[in-house]
Amino acid sequence: MDGMALMRRLGATALRLPHGPHRVVVRRDLPVPTHDGVALLADHYVPAGLERPPAVLVRSPYGRRGPYGLMCGYAFATHGFQTVVQSVRGGFGSGGVFEPLDEREDGLATVAWLKSRPWFGGSFAMHGPSYLGYVQWAVAADAGPELKALSMQVTASQFRDAIHLGGAFALESTLTWVDLTARMKSPLSGLAAGVISPRRARRAALSGRPLAELDALSTGAPVRFFQDLLANGPDTPFWSKRDFSHTVGRVAAPVNMTGGWYDVFLPWQLEDYAALRAAGHRPHLTIGPWWHSEPRLSRDSIRESLKWFRAHLLGDTSELREEPVRLHVTGAGEWRDYPDWPVPGVRGQRWNLQPEGGLSPSAPPHGEPDVYRYDPTHPTPCISGPALLGDCAPADQRRLERRRDVLTFTSPVLPDGMEIIGPVRAEIFLRSDRAHTDVVVRLCDVAPDGASLNVCEGMRRLRPGAAEPDGEGVRRVAVDLWPAGHRFRPGHRLRVHVCSGAYPRVARNPGTGEPLGAETAWLAARQEIFHAPDRPSAIILPVTA
């Protein structure tokens, strides 16, 4: 074994990647031509001794060497798959300028190049998380019959809705990614940037500087993509060539999906699953107790991808599970297998907000609404919850619950416990003195010692024309929370938060309706939350039988 091969093996061992039996030869910096003459560089990992084995294609903005090469190239090649790991346009030696989310033409050019290689064996798959999964959706519907399998993790066919959470701008994750990609200069830069970028983004977001200046404050210079996002809302033409959700049903290759309950893309990944099911396909879905950058997810997803590729590229289905959906139920600490998502047999159960902070399936009595004041100059913060980088494990919310701008509604003790698996939504009756305002709803699990851990949350940005008020100025606001699979243990209680901010996860609402990034004033809002027989604010939980 030569020195480089030994280093790769030691690196893969350090990352706890599954070793296969094959020795690997690497061909570096292969140029891939694109439609406009720009060359994109790729590394080719070849399992020695095999003639034209199936290929795995990985396209990445985060480099093709170091940990990314080991995880996305070397690991698959040791198991008998030749792997091409390519740096997308504008990064790590690839020509041109990085154009975030504009990946279809380069992706199809890369697929055409792959098929034309003399070493191509006639079939290939694609693999990767996050952006590396998004680029799979960009080409999957038109990649041809040679594409035999897709395996994607913590991703979706469109990122528009994750950037505009319920209509609110996902400030922290977006700024983190902008900083991360601005700092990706060398194979090891991703390791440092993965730690530094979230800190820079949060520091910039909490600086009090105008939104339009935060990219420069974080990265050191304005970033065109960040400015484009501020200027282009979710309904603008900017997104037309960056949204591949309309092609999901046309994808013929079998799809393996891995997600996390605390991942930023989970709701839209599940929309892609639903689109595949509606088109008659049978994708595999795994959701674990993971967040976006969870190391366990990376390791486990490579093992799952290997099983998937053996089944669909080599015809070995011996390792595929019988049921296509596997979920980890948090609180119970158990993995469960199901035939589909949403899980069969689940029923929606309303838990109504009650006077004096109660929460119950019973109809609320007549009473006055609860009132709080949201001040965007002192925005309601968030504690934990899905973010792009960093540890997003559930955290104790009691410090947040002591704030005057957070309403809490708590159930009695659940003597037998309760389990929920599926979509979670809320219906909030709100009267605000601002036409422009936000509603945030969060579900928590309260332990006997009082610790209140977040389970899932969601938000909705209101503007004129959205949730129109009735004759008394009251709006019925529908809020989609993150899906959940959670067991509330016996002796625990449910708790619901209602507030109007989750900063810096989402940008604060100035209350003025001014364009994003062009705010000149910040107006406080008086919020009334109703819980009455004719206005029963509630959270609707997917309770298992």
C-alpha positions in Angstrom: 0.0 0.0 0.0 1.5 3.3 -1.1 1.7 6.4 1.2 -1.4 8.2 -0.2 -3.5 5.0 -0.1 -2.5 4.5 3.5 -3.4 8.1 4.4 -6.8 7.6 2.7 -7.5 4.5 4.6 -6.4 6.0 7.9 -8.6 9.1 7.2 -11.6 6.9 6.4 -11.0 4.9 9.6 -10.9 8.2 11.6 -14.2 9.2 10.1 -15.6 5.7 10.9 -16.5 5.1 7.3 -17.3 1.5 6.2 -14.3 -0.1 4.5 -14.8 -2.4 1.5 -12.4 -5.0 0.1 -11.1 -3.1 -2.9 -7.9 -1.1 -3.3 -8.6 2.4 -4.7 -6.7 4.3 -7.5 -7.5 8.0 -7.8 -7.2 10.1 -11.0 -7.1 13.7 -10.1 -8.4 16.9 -11.8 -10.2 15.4 -14.8 -11.7 18.4 -16.8 -15.4 18.2 -17.6 -16.6 20.5 -20.4 -19.8 22.5 -20.0 -22.1 24.2 -22.5 -20.2 27.5 -22.4 -16.7 26.1 -22.5 -16.0 26.3 -18.8 -14.1 23.2 -17.4 -15.2 21.7 -14.1 -12.7 19.6 -12.3 -13.4 16.1 -11.0 -11.6 13.3 -9.2 -12.2 9.7 -10.3 -11.9 7.0 -7.6 -11.5 3.6 -9.2 -11.7 0.2 -7.5 -8.6 -1.7 -8.7 -9.1 -4.9 -10.6 -12.7 -4.3 -11.7 -13.6 -3.6 -15.3 -16.1 -0.8 -15.9 -18.1 -1.2 -12.6 -21.1 0.9 -12.0 -20.4 4.6 -11.2 -21.5 7.0 -8.5 -21.6 10.7 -9.3 -21.2 13.4 -6.6 -21.3 17.1 -7.4 -20.2 19.4 -4.6 -19.6 23.1 -3.8 -17.5 22.1 -0.8 -14.5 20.6 -2.6 -13.6 17.1 -3.7 -10.6 16.3 -1.5 -10.0 15.8 2.2 -13.1 14.6 4.2 -15.4 15.1 1.2 -13.3 12.9 -1.1 -13.1 10.3 1.6 -16.8 10.3 2.4 -18.1 10.7 -1.1 -15.4 9.0 -3.2 -13.1 6.7 -1.4 -15.7 4.9 0.7 -17.8 3.9 -2.3 -14.8 2.9 -4.4 -13.6 0.4 -1.7 -17.0 -1.3 -2.1 -16.6 -1.7 -5.9 -18.2 1.5 -7.3 -16.1 3.8 -9.4 -16.9 7.3 -8.1 -16.6 10.7 -9.7 -16.5 13.6 -7.2 -16.7 17.0 -9.0 -16.3 20.6 -7.8 -19.2 22.7 -9.1 -18.6 25.8 -11.1 -16.4 28.5 -9.5 -14.9 26.4 -6.7 -11.7 24.4 -6.0 -10.2 24.8 -9.5 -13.4 24.5 -11.5 -13.8 27.4 -13.9 -16.4 30.1 -14.0 -18.2 31.9 -11.1 -20.2 30.0 -8.5 -23.9 30.6 -9.2 -25.8 29.1 -6.2 -28.7 26.9 -7.0 -28.2 27.2 -10.8 -27.0 23.7 -11.4 -29.1 22.1 -14.1 -27.0 22.8 -17.2 -23.7 22.0 -15.6 -25.2 18.9 -14.1 -26.6 17.6 -17.4 -23.2 18.4 -19.1 -21.5 16.3 -16.4 -23.9 13.4 -16.9 -23.2 13.5 -20.7 -19.5 13.6 -20.1 -19.7 10.6 -17.7 -21.6 8.5 -20.2 -19.0 9.3 -22.9 -16.0 8.0 -20.9 -14.5 4.7 -22.1 -14.5 3.5 -18.5 -18.2 4.0 -18.1 -20.0 0.7 -17.6 -23.5 1.7 -18.6 -25.1 2.6 -15.2 -24.6 5.2 -12.5 -26.1 6.5 -9.3 -25.9 9.9 -7.5 -25.3 10.5 -3.9 -25.0 13.4 -1.4 -26.5 15.5 1.3 -27.9 19.1 1.3 -26.6 20.9 -1.8 -25.2 17.6 -3.0 -28.7 16.3 -2.9 -30.3 19.3 -4.5 -28.0 18.9 -7.6 -29.4 15.4 -8.0 -32.9 16.8 -8.3 -31.7 19.3 -10.8 -30.9 16.6 -13.4 -32.6 13.4 -12.2 -35.7 13.7 -14.5 -33.6 14.1 -17.6 -30.5 12.1 -16.9 -31.5 9.1 -19.0 -32.1 5.4 -18.4 -28.5 4.9 -17.3 -29.3 6.6 -14.0 -30.3 3.7 -11.8 -30.5 5.1 -8.3 -30.5 8.3 -6.2 -29.5 8.5 -2.6 -30.0 11.9 -1.0 -29.8 13.2 2.6 -31.2 16.3 4.4 -32.2 18.0 1.1 -35.1 19.0 -1.1 -35.9 19.7 -4.8 -36.3 23.4 -4.0 -34.7 25.5 -1.3 -37.1 28.5 -1.8 -39.4 27.6 1.0 -36.7 26.7 3.5 -35.2 30.2 2.9 -38.7 31.8 3.3 -40.1 30.0 6.4 -43.8 30.5 6.3 -43.0 33.7 4.5 -40.3 34.9 6.9 -36.7 35.1 5.9 -34.5 32.3 7.3 -31.7 34.7 8.3 -29.3 32.7 10.4 -29.1 29.6 8.1 -29.0 31.7 5.0 -26.2 33.9 6.3 -24.3 30.9 7.6 -24.3 29.3 4.2 -23.3 32.5 2.4 -20.4 32.8 4.8 -19.5 29.1 4.5 -19.3 29.1 0.7 -17.4 32.4 0.7 -14.7 30.8 2.8 -14.3 27.5 1.0 -10.9 27.9 -0.5 -9.0 24.6 0.3 -9.8 21.0 1.1 -9.6 21.6 4.8 -11.4 24.9 4.8 -14.8 23.2 5.2 -13.8 21.8 8.6 -12.9 25.3 10.0 -15.7 27.0 8.2 -18.2 24.6 9.6 -17.4 25.9 13.1 -16.5 29.5 12.2 -19.4 30.4 9.8 -22.3 29.9 12.3 -20.5 32.0 14.8 -19.8 34.8 12.3 -23.4 34.6 11.0 -24.9 34.8 14.5 -22.6 37.7 15.5 -23.5 39.6 12.4 -27.3 38.9 12.9 -27.1 40.1 16.5 -25.1 43.2 15.6 -28.2 45.4 15.1 -26.9 46.5 11.7 -29.4 46.7 8.8 -30.2 43.4 7.2 -28.7 44.4 3.8 -25.3 44.9 5.5 -25.1 41.6 7.3 -23.4 39.6 4.4 -20.5 42.1 4.3 -20.3 42.2 8.1 -20.0 38.4 8.2 -17.8 37.7 5.2 -16.0 40.9 4.8 -17.6 41.9 1.5 -21.1 42.1 0.0 -22.3 38.7 -1.5 -24.4 38.9 -4.6 -26.5 35.8 -3.8 -27.5 37.2 -0.4 -28.5 40.5 -2.0 -30.4 38.6 -4.6 -32.3 36.7 -1.9 -33.3 40.0 -0.2 -34.5 41.4 -3.5 -36.4 38.3 -4.7 -39.2 37.0 -2.6 -40.6 33.4 -2.9 -43.1 34.4 -5.7 -40.6 36.1 -8.0 -39.2 34.7 -11.3 -35.8 34.4 -9.7 -36.9 31.0 -8.4 -38.2 29.5 -11.7 -34.9 27.9 -12.7 -34.0 27.0 -9.2 -37.1 25.0 -8.3 -37.2 21.4 -9.4 -40.2 20.3 -7.4 -42.3 20.1 -10.6 -39.9 17.4 -12.0 -39.9 15.1 -9.0 -42.8 12.9 -10.2 -41.0 12.3 -13.5 -37.9 10.8 -11.9 -37.8 7.1 -12.8 -34.7 6.1 -10.8 -35.4 4.6 -7.4 -34.9 7.3 -4.6 -33.5 6.7 -1.2 -34.1 9.7 1.2 -32.6 10.3 4.6 -33.8 13.2 6.8 -33.7 14.4 10.4 -36.4 15.6 12.7 -34.3 18.7 13.4 -33.2 19.3 9.8 -33.9 22.6 8.1 -35.2 20.9 4.9 -37.4 18.1 6.4 -40.9 19.5 5.5 -39.9 19.9 1.9 -38.1 16.6 1.7 -41.4 15.0 2.8 -43.2 17.0 0.0 -40.8 15.3 -2.5 -41.6 11.9 -0.9 -45.3 12.6 -1.4 -44.7 13.7 -5.0 -42.9 10.4 -5.7 -45.7 8.4 -4.1 -48.4 10.3 -6.0 -46.5 9.4 -9.3 -46.7 5.7 -8.3 -43.1 5.3 -7.1 -42.0 3.7 -3.9 -39.1 5.6 -2.4 -37.3 4.6 0.8 -37.4 7.2 3.6 -35.4 7.3 6.9 -35.9 10.0 9.5 -33.5 9.9 12.5 -33.0 12.1 15.6 -30.6 14.2 13.6 -30.0 17.8 12.5 -28.5 19.0 9.3 -24.8 18.7 10.2 -25.1 15.7 12.5 -22.0 13.4 12.1 -24.0 10.3 12.8 -26.2 11.1 9.9 -23.3 11.3 7.5 -21.9 7.9 8.6 -25.2 6.1 8.6 -26.3 7.6 5.3 -23.2 6.2 3.5 -24.1 2.7 4.8 -27.7 3.1 3.6 -26.5 4.4 0.2 -24.3 1.3 -0.2 -27.2 -0.9 0.4 -29.3 1.1 -2.1 -26.6 1.0 -4.8 -26.0 -2.7 -4.4 -29.7 -3.3 -4.8 -30.2 -1.1 -7.9 -26.8 -1.2 -9.6 -25.7 -4.7 -8.8 -29.0 -6.5 -8.3 -28.2 -7.5 -4.7 -31.4 -6.7 -2.7 -30.4 -8.8 0.4 -29.8 -5.8 2.6 -32.9 -3.8 1.8 -35.4 -3.6 4.6 -39.0 -4.9 4.1 -40.8 -1.7 4.9 -39.8 1.5 3.0 -40.2 3.9 5.8 -38.0 3.8 9.0 -38.5 6.4 11.7 -36.7 7.1 15.0 -39.3 8.0 17.6 -37.7 10.5 19.9 -38.7 10.3 23.6 -39.0 6.6 23.1 -35.6 6.1 21.6 -36.9 3.5 19.2 -36.6 2.8 15.5 -39.9 1.8 13.8 -40.6 0.6 10.3 -43.8 1.6 8.4 -45.3 1.0 4.9 -45.7 4.7 4.2 -45.6 8.3 5.3 -47.8 9.8 6.8 -48.0 6.7 9.0 -51.2 4.8 8.6 -53.7 4.9 11.5 -52.7 8.3 12.9 -55.5 10.7 13.7 -55.4 14.4 14.2 -56.3 15.5 17.7 -57.0 19.1 18.7 -55.4 20.4 21.8 -57.1 23.7 22.5 -55.5 26.7 24.2 -57.3 27.4 27.5 -57.6 30.4 29.8 -54.8 30.8 32.4 -52.3 29.0 30.3 -54.1 25.6 30.0 -54.0 23.1 27.2 -56.7 20.5 26.7 -58.7 18.5 24.1 -61.8 20.1 25.7 -63.5 23.1 24.1 -62.3 26.3 25.7 -64.8 28.4 27.7 -65.7 31.9 27.0 -63.0 34.3 28.2 -60.8 37.2 27.3 -57.9 36.8 25.0 -54.3 36.7 26.2 -52.2 39.7 25.2 -48.5 40.3 24.7 -46.4 43.0 23.0 -43.9 42.1 20.3 -41.1 44.7 20.0 -38.8 44.1 16.9 -36.1 46.3 18.5 -35.9 43.6 21.3 -37.0 40.6 19.2 -38.1 37.3 20.7 -35.2 34.9 20.4 -35.2 31.2 19.6 -33.4 28.6 21.7 -32.3 25.6 19.5 -34.5 24.5 16.6 -33.5 23.5 13.1 -30.4 25.4 11.8 -27.9 24.7 9.0 -24.8 24.1 11.1 -24.2 23.4 14.7 -25.8 21.3 17.4 -29.6 21.6 17.0 -30.6 19.0 19.7 -33.6 20.0 21.8 -32.8 22.4 24.5 -34.5 23.6 27.7 -36.9 26.4 26.9 -37.6 27.7 30.4 -35.5 30.8 30.0 -37.5 31.7 26.9 -40.8 30.9 28.6 -40.1 33.6 31.2 -40.3 36.4 28.6 -43.3 38.6 28.6 -43.6 38.3 24.8 -44.0 34.5 24.9 -47.3 32.9 25.8 -47.3 29.3 27.2 -50.1 26.8 27.4 -49.5 23.6 29.3 -51.5 20.4 29.6 -52.1 18.4 32.7 -49.8 15.5 33.4 -50.2 12.7 30.8 -50.6 9.6 33.0 -50.2 7.1 30.2 -48.1 9.3 27.9 -48.8 10.0 24.3 -47.2 9.4 21.0 -47.3 11.6 17.9 -46.0 10.7 14.4 -46.7 12.9 11.4 -47.4 16.5 10.3 -48.1 19.0 13.1 -50.1 22.1 12.6 -51.7 24.9 14.5 -54.7 27.2 14.2 -54.3 30.5 16.0 -57.0 33.2 16.2 -55.0 36.5 16.4 -55.9 40.2 16.6 -53.0 42.5 16.0 -52.7 46.2 15.7 -50.3 45.6 12.8 -51.3 44.3 9.4 -47.7 43.0 9.1 -46.7 40.6 11.8 -45.5 37.1 12.6 -47.0 34.1 14.4 -44.6 31.5 15.8 -45.9 28.3 17.4 -43.7 25.7 19.2 -44.5 22.4 20.8 -42.5 21.3 23.9 -42.2 18.2 26.1 -42.2 19.1 29.8 -40.5 16.6 32.1 -41.5 16.0 35.7 -38.5 18.1 36.8 -39.8 21.0 34.8 -37.4 20.9 31.9 -39.2 22.0 28.7 -37.6 20.6 25.6 -38.6 21.8 22.1 -40.1 19.1 19.9 -41.1 21.1 16.8 -42.0 24.6 15.7 -43.4 26.6 12.8 -44.1 30.2 11.8 -46.2 32.3 9.5 -45.6 35.8 8.3 -48.8 37.8 7.9 -49.3 40.7 5.5 -52.5 42.3 4.0 -54.3 39.6 2.0 -53.0 36.7 4.1 -55.5 35.5 6.7 -57.9 38.4 6.3 -59.4 39.6 9.5 -63.1 39.3 10.3 -65.4 42.1 11.2 -63.7 42.4 14.6 -60.2 42.3 13.3 -59.5 38.7 14.2 -57.5 36.5 11.9 -57.6 32.7 11.7 -53.9 31.9 11.1 -52.9 28.4 10.0 -49.3 27.5 10.9 -47.5 24.4 9.7 -45.0 23.1 12.3 -42.1 20.7 11.6 -43.3 17.1 11.3 -42.5 15.0 14.4 -42.2 11.5 15.7 -42.1 11.7 19.4 -43.2 9.9 22.5 -44.3 12.0 25.5 -43.6 9.6 28.4 -46.0 9.0 31.3 -45.8 11.8 33.8 -44.8 14.4 31.1 -46.9 17.3 29.9 -47.4 19.1 26.6 -46.6 22.7 26.3 -47.3 25.2 23.4 -45.6 28.5 22.9 -47.2 31.3 20.9 -45.1 34.3 20.1 -44.1 36.6 17.2 -40.4 36.1 16.8 -37.6 33.5 16.6 -34.6 35.6 16.1 -32.1 35.2 14.6 -33.5 32.0 13.0 -35.8 34.3 11.0 -35.4 38.0 10.4 -37.5 40.2 12.7 -40.7 41.6 11.3 -40.5 45.5 11.4 -44.3 45.8 11.3 -44.2 48.2 8.5 -44.4 46.1 5.3 -41.2 47.7 4.0 -39.2 45.5 1.6 -36.8 43.0 3.1 -33.4 44.7 3.7 -34.8 48.2 3.2 -36.3 48.7 6.7 -36.3 52.2 8.0 -38.6 51.9 11.0 -39.5 49.3 13.6 -43.0 49.2 15.1 -44.1 47.2 18.1 -47.2 45.1 17.8 -50.0 44.4 20.3 -51.0 40.8 19.9 -54.2 39.2 21.2 -54.5 35.4 21.1 -58.1 34.1 21.4 -59.2 30.9 23.1 -63.0 30.8 23.1 -65.7 28.5 21.7 -66.1 30.5 18.5 -62.3 31.2 18.2 -60.6 28.0 19.5 -56.9 28.4 19.0 -55.3 25.0 19.0 -52.5 22.7 18.0 -53.4 19.7 16.0 -51.3 16.6 16.8 -50.9 13.4 14.8 -51.7 11.0 17.7 -51.1 7.3 17.1 -53.6 4.7 18.2 
